[in-house]
């Protein structure tokens, strides 16, 4: 019947369960918005999604969010989580470890 999402008669012959035949190749989190992410072996979830994923952002001295659009070099900053620290590494800038602040708190 015209207008049905899967052709005449409903479901097509090639339709499967939503996740059938799919494989997860890697898990990646991006702790700091706009920075490079890092692969993880496992992903824990809490009430707002993957733990440590996009929970922090870079802000300028004026308190305004710094985006990758405005500062493309942010994409070169690699961020990993080690225990209760964020480890930030950037080419030519070395490594900085920052303690993770309590929920909603400021870091650095």
N, C-alpha and C positions, 0 to 999 in steps of 0.2 A: 504494500500500500504506500502510495506517495507520501512523503513527509515523515515516515517512521525512521528513527535514527539508524537502524541496522538493515535497511532494505525491506523487501516484502516479507511479511510474516514475523517481524521482530528480530530476534538475535541471529546474527550471521553465523555461518559454519565455522569461521575462524575465531569467534569470540571465546574467551577463556575467563577464568576467575581473574580479578584485577591484578594480582601479583604473580600469577602462574608463569613460570619460566624466566623470572627476573632474578638477577644476582647482584648483590651489593659488592662493588669492586673496591671501594674505600670509604672510610668515614673521615670527614674533615670538619673542623670547627674554625671559626674566625672570631677569636675572643675580642679583638678590638675592631670596631666598625671601620671599614676602609683599608685595613692592613691585610697582609697575606695571612692565609690560614695555615693550619698544620693538620696533618693526618693523625688520627688517634686509633688505638686498637679497639677501644670500646667507647660507647657513647651513653652517658647517663642522662636521664631526663628529670626535670622537676615541673612545677606547675606552669612555667612559661615556655618550656621547650627544652632543647638540648642544653645541658649544663655547660656553662662557660662560653656559649656561642653568642657573639655580638652583645655582650653584657657591658662592655666598656667603650668609650669613645675618647678621641683626642679633642681637647678644647684649647683655644688660645687664651692668652692672659685676660682677654675680655670676657671669657666664659662662653664664647660662641663655638659651636661644633666645627671642627676642621674636617672637611670632606676630601675624599680622593679626587673628586672633580676639581676642587680648588688647589689641592696639593698632590699631584700625581705620584710624587715620590713616596707617599704613604703606602703605596702598593708594594714597595720594596722592603717594608718593615715586617719581619717574620716574628710572629708571636706564638709562644708555647706556654702551657700551664704546667708548673712543676710544684706540686703540693699546694701551698697557699701563696705562691708567687707567680706573677706574670713575667716571663723572660722575653724581652724585646731585643731583636738583633737587626741592625741595618748596615748595609755595605758602607765601609769607611767610617762607621760611627761606633763600632764595638757592640758590647752587650750591656744591657741594663736589667736588673731584677727589681721588681716593684711588688711590695706586699699587697695582696688582695684585700680590699676594704670590705667591711660588712655591707650587706645589701643596702644599696642606695647611698653609700658613702663615697667620698672622694679618694682617689688614689694619687699620691704624689702631689 
